[in-house]
């Protein structure tokens, strides 16, 4: 298959990844998702300061073939968006786990611990996308 699936992240069934740094969580879409979408043109973001619950729509990714809602994998307050993607959505294709991140959320640490248990580690996610393909 050949998709990049870093070991240090958690993965949602909706193909978002989560990187935790204290109470700040960075969210992006996986290498698998960006391949499936192909030719991302535009990313729609929530507003800074917006409170979003896990499972709610976080924004949208618009590609040549389709538009997909982004589902927030954890609850938190939006503290930063990747403004580069507002101008150049295709940046996700170059580096989905680095420069192609989507948003940073400030999360309640105790709630975060519970919500992260709902998501997959790299091995589980690899198995999940193999079954989906």
Buried (B, 14 or more C-beta within 10 A) or exposed (E): EEBEBBEEBBBBBBBBBBBBEEEBBBBBBBBBBBBBBEEBEBBBBBEEEBEBEBBEEBBEBBBEEEEBEBBBBBBBBBBBBBEBBEEEBBBBBEBBBEEBBBBBBBBBEEBBEEBBEEBBEBEEBBEBBEEEE
